[in-house]
Amino acid sequence: MNDDTHDDMPDYSQFSLQELFRSEADSQVQALTQGLLALERQPENLTVIDPLMRAAHSLKGAARIVNIESIERLAHAMEDCFVAAQKGRLALSKPDIDRLLAGVDLISQIAAQQDDTVAAWLEQHKLHISSVLVSIYDVVNSQQAAVTTRRPAAIAPSTVPTPAPTAPSPEPAPQASSAPPADTAPAASIDDPATLPATRKEPGNRQESRDEQVLKVAAAHVDRLLALAGEARVAAHAMQPFRQSMQRLKRQQHDLAQAVDRLAAALQNAPLDDAARERLDDLRQRVAPVQSGLVERLADAEAHERRLASVSQDMLDAVLALRMRPFREGVLAFPRMVRDLARRLGKEARLEVRGEDTPIDRDVLARMESPLNHMLRNAIDHGLETPGERLAAGKPGEGLLVLEARHARGMLQVLVSDDGRGADVEGIRRKVIERRMAPAEMAARMSDDELLEFLFLPAFSLRDKATEVSGRGVGLDAVQAALRALNGNVRIDTEAGRGLRMEITLPVSQSVARCIVFLVSGEAYALPIGKIHRVLNAAPGEIETLEGRQYLTREGERIGLIQASQLLGLERGPDADDGRLPVIVIGNGARHFGLVADVLQGEQSLVVQPLEPLFGKVRDVAGAAVRDDGSPVLILDVTDLLVGIEKLAARGDLQQVQGAAMRPRKAKRILVVDDSLTVREMERKLLAARGFEVDVAVDGLDGWNAVRAGDYDLVITDVDMPRMDGIELVTLLKKDARLGNLPVMIVSYKDRPEDRARGIDAGADYYLTKGSFHDETLLEAVHDLIGESAA
């Protein structure tokens, strides 16, 4: 057979039969659970039985192949129930559904056992397995006397009423072909040849298309692809400086062409010999093709840049899509949990999941399971009333919980709501006073939103006695901690008698974060949008001072202000020319604070890179990222920032955000020209540390272009460099009408007297040898030439 016929089939060769069976069992257990819950809600809707029959039948065939007889028998008994129900010979009640769900749970437990432990586990639990199996056949036989289906021969009729020790052994049969006798199969059940789940075509199911096939890939490989995609995007944007340099070159060439044209016009009537006029014409002819060639090359560079940016962004999006999973995959167990917990508490409840197809980062989905579980259990225990109470209040006896996921404003929103009694706001107020968490006068003035925030405090509970479900003061505290770790937040709304609603806001992905980027003392920092309450631009007249602290009032809310530079331990940057303050409001409720930045650079999507583990936890820092231009940016930890703000406020050590500091003087600019990266960076760091603004150039020609385009107070140059050496650069500078008075320092390894004389003769104002100078030597020389770093 030609191997090409299997090109469209997934490759399962690396998986054992047991691994394939476990994957199949997980899928069928979910189908059985969802189908049984649907049948319980709509017992008259027989259409939900078809998928139940298929799931049980498929599970039976798969268990037969891997020789797990206990699962085969359980699935066969369930199939009998579904066939009888489909034919109208059996009406499944809620107790019947309970028995079938117990069988589903047992199948899940058996399938989860590893190859080396399954035999021992089956032996240990054989009585329980037999009891569950008997109880399922009791469902069949209790309501259909005329059913022709009999139990498996291994189960004697005398053992039906009670799970006797003589029940069949659940241990796997010695041969894979062992199966219930043919006469035990229901009349409507047709045992077609069992096949592996990878290749089976179930009746009524469409063949899986190539686009829908699933390939198992290690998470580490996807993370590596994501890192490479982020680097590719940075590399694509690195074309921008090259394109800009070509645009400058194009402008310079255009200026040159115009100068040649002006020269030709001026000499048009001048007495020139034929040779001179021929050379002038030749010059004009040479300039024109250079100009057109530059235009073409610039267009090519721009098109190449656009293609690179587009492809790199598409690649990043594709890798991110690999990490995304539908919301339903993380909440499959919740409908069953809600049903079982409500019944255990004497209540009736069902969960409605909306936005099941909403894509969510796989890491976020996994880490959301525990918080959502807490919230749903809390809603059932605290929020929902008993059926009698609900009916008396004019509500349906069954409570409704809604779990919804959606994307909004570039963020992931998960909503958890119930139609119960709502939060007891006055009860929270009494508990706050009782536990001395706030004075009675302050608690009386607190709004509902402020009181609801107490529910997230550790060890805070409205229950006087702890129960199995709640009352220990944990739950919502753990929810908030988990959401903070995901750079998210949660907000509560409640209405007495109508229910409670919790709104969770999270980044769609933990790999790419939408952030507000801002500058503090010239350095870039970022805050995730999900952690930001709002962004303001405060006018000078809006700032109020009360007891030495400065505030901003918006919509009746007073927001305490703090200088970001003080919080981060940096020098304060210059105020805006118009005196307005960019304010980023973080925190919740009474802990709202306005972080005053120097400059807001707007919203950006950043590929998050975790810090190296060897650094440990860095205060105020949650992670790092590389911007599109390749520059690094630190992503700040809002929780740490709030703690730092409260410490400064408690000490009364907050700086004034306006009017307390003099406007910094404009820093002097220095151009460092050297073909050695090491020397360039050493000189740049030395000078920048003293407050100078430093640019660099890689050789004399690059320096010549930079100094003509910029406004510098000093040029420091090497001598030996490609394309144009330092002596030529100094000569050009000193001959230029505009730049002739610009101080120039030569720093070179050449320390012979003739070398020094050559530099001074070219016009250098200072000559320093690299072999002998130390840090202070260079700084003293700079001070001698241009003074301090600011005018």
QUITASUL-V460236 format. One line per field, one symbol per residue. phi: phi as a letter, one per 20 degrees, with the letter a starting at -180 (. if undefined). psi: psi as a letter, one per 20 degrees, with the letter a starting at -180 (. if undefined). A space follows every 10 residues. Layout:
phi=???
psi=???
This chain:
phi=.ffffdfeef edfedfffff fffffgffff ffffffffff fcfeeffffg ffffffffff fffffemdff fgfffffffg ffffffeneb deeffffgff ffffffgfff ffffgedfff ffffdfffff ffffffffff efccfefefd fggfdfgfef fcfffefffe fgffcfefbg gffeffgeed efgfcfffdf dfgnefffff fefddfcfff ffffgfffff ffffffffff ffffffffff ffffffffff ffffffefdf fdffffffff fffffffgff ffffffffff ffffffffff ffffffffff ffeecfggfe cfefgfffff ffffemccbc ddddmfeffc ggffffeegf gffgffffff feefefgfff ffendffefd dccccbeblm cedcdccbde enfeffffff ffffeleafg ffffefffff fffffeefme beeecfcfeb oendpfffgf fffffemcbc cdcbcgmdpc cddddcffce ecdecedbdc lndecccfgf edfaccceeg feeddclndd ccdclmdedf dbfffffemd ffeffffenf dfcdecnclf efcdeeeebe dnebedefcf fggffmeegm ddrbbdfgen eebeeeefgf ffffffffff emdfffebne dffgffffdc dddaeefffg fffffgfffe nfeddcceaf ffffffffed cdeaddcede bfmbefffff ffffeffedf effcddcbff dfgfffffff ffofebccef fcedgfffff ffffecnffc f
psi=pphiijhiqq ojhiqrhhgh ggggggghgg ggggghhhhh hmhinihihg hggggggghg gghhgjlnhg hggghggghg ghgghhjjip oorghghggh hhhggggggg hiqrhiihgh ggghkhgggh gggghghhgg ihjnhjpipr rqhioqhijg hqnqijqqpj qpqhphiprq qhiiqqhipo nrpqrqhhiq oqpipqpprh hiqppppphh gghghgghhg hhgghgiihg hgghhhgghg gghghgghhg ghghhhjgjq nqrhgghghg hhghhhhghg ghghgghggg gggggggggg ghghgghghh hhipqqhhhi jhiggggggg gghhjkrpqq pppqkhjppq phggggiigg ghgghghhhg ghgqrrhghg hhjkrqhpqp ppopqrppkj rppppoqrkb irqnghhggg hgghjkiqqg gghhiqrggh hhhhhjqqjp qiphpqahga iijrehghgh ghhhhjkrrq qpqqppiiaq ppoppqqhqi hpppqpprpo kiqprqpphi ipgrprnpqh iipqppliqq rpppljppop qpphhghjkr qprqqqhjiq pppoprrqci kpqooorgpp japqppoppq qphihboppi pharrprhji qqpppqohgg ghghghgghh ikkpqpipih qqpqqpqqpp ppopiogggg hghghgghhj jqopqqqiag ghhggghhia nqiqppqrfo qrgprhghgg ggghiphhjh jpppppoqio jqhhgghggh hijqiqopph iiqrghgghh gghhgjbrhq .
